[in-house]
Amino acid sequence: MQPQNDPYGQPYNVMIDPNTGMPSNVIVINQRSSAPLVVGILVIIGGAFGVLGEFYNLAVGTSGILYGGLFAVFTLTSLVLNGGLIVGGAMISKYQKRGIHISLLIVVISAIIGVLSLTMMPDMMDQIADDEGLNEQEREQLVDASGLVAGIGAIMIVVCNGICGLIIAIPLMVSNSGLDDTSLFG
């Protein structure tokens, strides 16, 4: 027996189990991880910045609406996806596993949309060349550079969305995350 003091300073004896080395009759309760709460808040903040950014682009007129109807669809889709991130982040912060699934799905969809939007880079460059009144040599240089810009942009979109996906998946990798058993896929 080892003498111990209780919270009030009164001594008492604790029996140590010789097989485990732990005090006998002790219940160990692990506190659930705060990772889902932190990641959920980060996802909500990211989604809110995305929504505010799209509203700012619409208000200032720098959005893709100026380039045609397809870019308007991309802008509206971005608003919906960022709103979905806010909902998914709220679910993650409430320790719901389906919030992680929703957020990861949105990250994959936004990466696909981002790469698809880069395929229209040559058309955008032609329109910019027309708007700026570039001569033929400048126009060719601009079109040649658009392929490089689109390639680098596609790589950056995949890498950045991959990192975001890994951050969102952190609660799945943490032991004792406290996530419930809800699932988006079944």
C-alpha positions in Angstrom: 0.0 0.0 0.0 1.1 3.5 -0.8 -0.1 6.5 1.2 -1.9 9.2 -0.9 -3.7 12.4 -0.1 -7.3 13.0 -1.3 -8.3 16.5 -2.6 -9.0 17.6 1.0 -5.5 16.6 2.3 -6.6 13.6 4.2 -4.3 10.6 3.8 -5.6 7.3 2.5 -4.0 4.1 1.2 -4.1 2.9 -2.5 -3.8 -0.8 -3.3 -1.5 -1.5 -6.2 -2.3 -4.6 -8.3 1.0 -6.5 -8.7 0.0 -7.9 -12.1 -0.8 -4.6 -13.8 1.1 -2.1 -11.7 -2.1 0.0 -11.6 -4.1 0.9 -8.6 -6.9 -1.6 -8.1 -10.5 -0.7 -8.8 -9.6 2.2 -11.0 -11.6 3.1 -14.1 -9.6 4.8 -16.8 -11.7 7.2 -18.9 -10.1 8.7 -21.9 -11.2 12.1 -22.9 -12.2 12.3 -26.5 -9.9 14.2 -28.9 -10.6 17.9 -29.7 -9.3 17.3 -33.3 -12.8 17.1 -34.8 -13.8 20.4 -33.1 -10.6 22.2 -34.3 -10.9 20.8 -37.9 -14.6 21.6 -38.0 -14.0 25.2 -37.1 -11.2 25.5 -39.7 -13.5 24.0 -42.4 -16.3 26.5 -41.4 -13.8 29.4 -41.6 -12.6 28.2 -45.0 -16.1 27.9 -46.4 -17.0 31.3 -45.0 -14.0 32.9 -46.7 -15.0 31.1 -49.9 -18.6 32.4 -49.8 -17.5 36.0 -48.9 -14.9 35.9 -51.7 -17.5 34.9 -54.3 -19.9 37.6 -53.1 -17.1 40.1 -53.3 -16.3 39.0 -56.8 -20.0 39.4 -57.8 -20.2 42.8 -56.2 -17.0 44.2 -57.7 -17.6 42.6 -61.1 -14.3 40.6 -61.3 -16.1 37.3 -61.3 -16.3 34.9 -64.3 -19.7 36.2 -65.2 -18.0 38.7 -67.4 -16.6 35.8 -69.5 -19.8 34.0 -70.2 -22.5 31.8 -68.9 -20.3 28.8 -68.0 -18.3 30.9 -65.6 -21.5 32.1 -64.0 -22.3 28.4 -63.4 -18.8 28.0 -61.9 -19.4 31.0 -59.6 -22.8 29.7 -58.4 -21.4 26.2 -58.0 -18.6 27.6 -55.9 -21.1 29.4 -53.7 -23.0 26.1 -53.2 -19.8 24.1 -52.5 -18.5 26.7 -50.0 -21.9 26.6 -48.3 -21.6 22.9 -48.2 -18.2 23.2 -46.5 -19.8 25.3 -43.8 -22.5 22.7 -43.2 -19.8 19.9 -43.2 -17.6 21.8 -40.8 -20.5 22.3 -38.5 -21.2 18.5 -38.6 -17.5 17.8 -38.0 -17.4 20.1 -35.0 -20.4 18.1 -33.6 -18.3 15.0 -33.9 -20.3 13.6 -36.8 -18.3 11.4 -39.2 -20.6 12.2 -42.2 -19.4 15.9 -41.9 -16.0 14.6 -42.8 -17.4 12.7 -45.8 -19.4 15.7 -47.0 -16.3 18.0 -46.7 -14.0 15.5 -48.5 -16.6 15.0 -51.3 -16.8 18.8 -51.7 -13.0 19.1 -51.9 -12.9 16.5 -54.6 -15.7 18.1 -56.6 -14.1 21.6 -56.3 -10.7 20.1 -57.5 -12.5 18.6 -60.6 -14.3 21.9 -61.3 -11.0 23.9 -60.9 -9.1 21.7 -63.3 -12.0 21.8 -65.8 -12.1 25.6 -65.6 -8.4 25.7 -66.5 -9.2 23.9 -69.8 -10.8 27.1 -70.9 -7.6 29.1 -70.5 -6.9 29.5 -74.2 -10.4 31.0 -74.9 -9.9 33.4 -72.0 -6.5 34.4 -73.3 -8.0 35.1 -76.8 -10.7 37.3 -75.2 -8.0 39.1 -73.2 -5.9 39.6 -76.3 -9.0 41.0 -78.1 -9.8 43.3 -75.2 -6.3 44.6 -75.0 -5.7 45.0 -78.7 -2.5 42.9 -78.8 -0.6 42.4 -82.1 -0.1 38.9 -83.6 3.3 38.3 -81.9 2.0 39.3 -78.5 -1.1 37.2 -79.0 1.0 34.1 -79.8 3.2 34.6 -76.7 0.0 35.0 -74.6 -1.5 31.8 -76.0 1.8 29.9 -75.6 2.0 31.0 -72.0 -1.5 29.9 -71.3 -0.6 26.2 -71.6 2.1 26.6 -69.1 -0.1 28.6 -66.7 -2.9 26.0 -67.1 -0.5 23.1 -66.3 1.0 24.8 -63.3 -2.5 25.8 -62.1 -3.8 22.2 -62.4 -0.9 20.9 -60.4 -1.4 23.6 -57.7 -5.2 22.8 -57.6 -4.5 19.1 -57.1 -1.8 19.6 -54.4 -3.7 22.3 -52.5 -7.0 20.3 -52.5 -5.0 17.2 -51.5 -3.6 19.0 -48.5 -7.0 20.3 -47.6 -8.4 16.8 -47.8 -5.7 15.5 -45.5 -6.4 18.2 -43.0 -10.1 17.4 -43.1 -9.3 13.7 -42.6 -7.2 14.3 -39.4 -10.1 13.3 -37.1 -10.4 10.0 -38.8 -6.7 9.3 -38.1 -6.7 10.4 -34.4 -7.2 7.7 -31.8 -10.2 8.3 -29.5 -11.6 11.0 -31.8 -15.1 10.6 -30.4 -16.7 10.6 -33.8 -20.1 8.9 -34.1 -21.0 6.2 -36.5 -23.0 8.3 -39.0 -21.9 7.9 -42.6 -22.8 9.6 -45.8 -22.3 6.5 -47.8 -24.3 3.9 -46.0 
